[in-house]
Amino acid sequence: MSASSTLARGLSVADALELSSLAGTRVVAGQSGMGRAIQRLNVMEVPDILPWVKPDELLLTTGYPLRDHPSGMAALVGDLADRGLAALAIKLGRYMDELPGEVLRAADEAGLPILLLPEGVAFDDVLNQLLTDILNRQTATLVRSEEVHRVLVNVVLAGGGLAAITNELPALLRGGVMVTTPDGRVLARSGLDEATVGDPRYFELTSGRFQVERFKHGIRALDDVGPRVAQVPILAGSLDHGRIVLITHERHIDPSDVHLLERAAATAALVITRDLAVAAVESKYQGDFLRDLLAGRVGDPEHAVRHCATLGWDVDRPMVVVVAEMDTEPASPMPAVGDLRPAHERFANAWTMVVRERDPRAAVAGYSQEVVVVMGAAGYADGPGRLVRTMVSQVSGDGGGGRRAFATGISRVVAGPDQIPAAYEQARQAARVGRQMYGVGAVADFDDLGVYRLISLVPEGAELKAFMAETLGDLAVSGDAETDDLRATLEVLLDNNLNVAETARLLHFHYNTLRYRIGKLERMLGPFTTDPHLRLNLMVALRVVRMRGL
């Protein structure tokens, strides 16, 4: 629906019945259509009215054209509903004494309100008051639209950002307003109380993402019963930059609200395009310097600290390096609808937003397939791993973000910029090994890799497979239920340092059953319960089995 038709929406049938000129009017059929909009008025005093009927009209009649053929009125009601008539108001008593039952049934089926006017109502009073009310509403909407336009232009001219837009709109729209990314991550908001932000009907509680997929766009939001949420896409050419969202509690959203959101979305597109152009230049320079820092090419550590400070980064403190590597995907000849920005760009933007919320002085840069974060590590009793996992959850959107899968690696804590290159390699190795161990969405800490770090350094997968086959024998082959069960028994037994009682408890076996299995395993593998070297080989081979892709 166009902006002009949105503005000309008029008033609903239910609202019209509140006017004094329609006092005493009864709705005798078509109750389900009381939300139909009245934009025009017409009077029916000729039998061939259909060619003159327009959508969203209130048709007034005394029944004079149908006085001799009241039975034909049922078919007429269906035709009028098909033409988009808002309602039919009839005044009985002079030409028709009552409406046939089939007429009322036809109106109920079509959802076309039939209004029974009181005897003393004059058509000219109805016409004058309804037209005046419609024009007044349109004028008020235009004035409100002009005020929003003026405010938004001032925001742009003053160089304001998305926060300036959302700060101005709640008073004009009488509701909470926010700007989000295409998948619902909040970029700026105003007028939303904590109860709304914590409402699972609107937001994911763990990530704080607004659930854009649950609500309709634009004028279609008015199709919902009692609409309280409307969102409009922020588009610049073929690029989808996000959504501007209105949430109300004290009133329903009407078509004029959607029109004003469309204006605000156009302004937000200008602001975002401007900010992206500036950020692209800054990101290129920052990304190049961070790459030099990760490669150890920045020279003196004190110079690195000073230069990073000019970029807004603090590297003179305990730090941790985080690497998030996107999983590869098959090339697609056509981008998906709403997915027109490069994936790595959206990925980097998501990480930047999430990291900046927690550490404004962190360094963040996105490259072709990875994002690198150098952030503070002080103040976490159990290390920064839990914080990083929380950020990963937010970036991935808990299943609602629609982003590419990625693996994340976390380095050891380092004390200065000269140690950052080694930390970067640790984080990359943790991401790579974590993906092999845990698959999609893996998050791995370098200090927790243990022997997996050494296994990952073996360049040839064939060598690892040969070692696994020689050490485990028949247990190296997966797919057979009995073999897999025996291998699981062996792994739990070795992990519990050959404690038979504890292993039997964990596996829910009888003690004697486990003793029998141990004997069978020793016949297959050798005396591992008494040979520590064989036991070590078996434990390493089982770790190889755990690593994916081998």
Summary of the structure (lengths in Angstrom):
residues: 550
radius of gyration: 34.8
end to end distance: 56.1
largest distance: 111.1
contacts: 1730
relative contact order: 0.06
helix: 52%
strand: 15%
